[in-house]
Amino acid sequence: MYSTVNTEMVDHVLIITLNRPERLNAFNEKMCQELIDIFDMADENDDVRAIILTGAGKAYCSGMDLEKGVETFMDHTPLVEYRDAGGVLSLRIFDMKKPIIAAINGSAIGIGITMTLPMDIRIASSDAEMSFDFAKRGITMEACSGWFLPRLVGMGKATEWVFTGGMISAQEAHESRLVNEIVEPDQLMITALKIATDIAVNTSSISVTLSRQLMWTMLGAYHPVESHKIESKMIHWTGKQADAQEGIGAFLENRKAKFTMKSSTDMPPFYPWGVE
């Protein structure tokens, strides 16, 4: 069905593999379109409870495909209408109802690393390396990374990485909080799948979706009271729903909860919130 990516379902976890290994999984317009299509599908498919994104072969994603050479970034769309493809993808990921784990198996360069910034958890192979190499190519940041990167690693580290365009080891990325964990290459998908499966089989879909959107949107809040307002709505509403009754009942009866609410159809009337 797709020419640049593969998909596989494992225990309610959707595994997406960037699949252009002959081009080191370089990003192009087709890949962007296919990823957005998959994310749209995943949000409406209640069998999908979590998502893992990784790369085929030795690279995660080597960045924008430069096959067109100097023509690569010469887009003729009027300036007022142009939106970079990476940004369109990042905004789609930001709006996701499902949690996304990046399993960074190798080089993640340019859009290869910026596409992971709106994802929720990043796990890196010890062989992985990253680079925000825009200044070395005479271009600038994209994929909403000017918003995400300083929030994840702080302004000092973000400016160092972007201004120099240097390579970042998995160890440095971990120390700077860009990635959650470093594992050996043969443990990467095992680790990612373990986390994703834990989410998929043990939690309420509604709870995860609302909590995901709360934390991302509150990164730009001017005061904690903004989070308090949304949290109050969420706890007031969820406390009356079937999943709360089931979760509490399962705890009291010392059994595994069986949550039934669906993020595709059972979201509260005040969702979504934030910037229109």
Protein Blocks (a to p, Z undefined) as FASTA:
>chain_A
ZZkbccddeehiacdddddfknoopacfklmmmmmmmmmmmmmmmkbmbdcdddehjbfb
ecjcfklmmmlmmcfbdfklpccfklmmmmmmmmpmbdcddddfbdcehjlmmmmmmpmb
dcddfkbccddfklmnopaceehlmmmmmmmnojklmmmmmmnopacdfklmmmnomafb
dcdfklmmmmmmmmmmmmmmmccfklmmmmmmmmmmmmmpcbfklmmmmmmmmmmmmmmm
mklmmmmmmmmnopacddfbdfklmccfkbcedjZZ
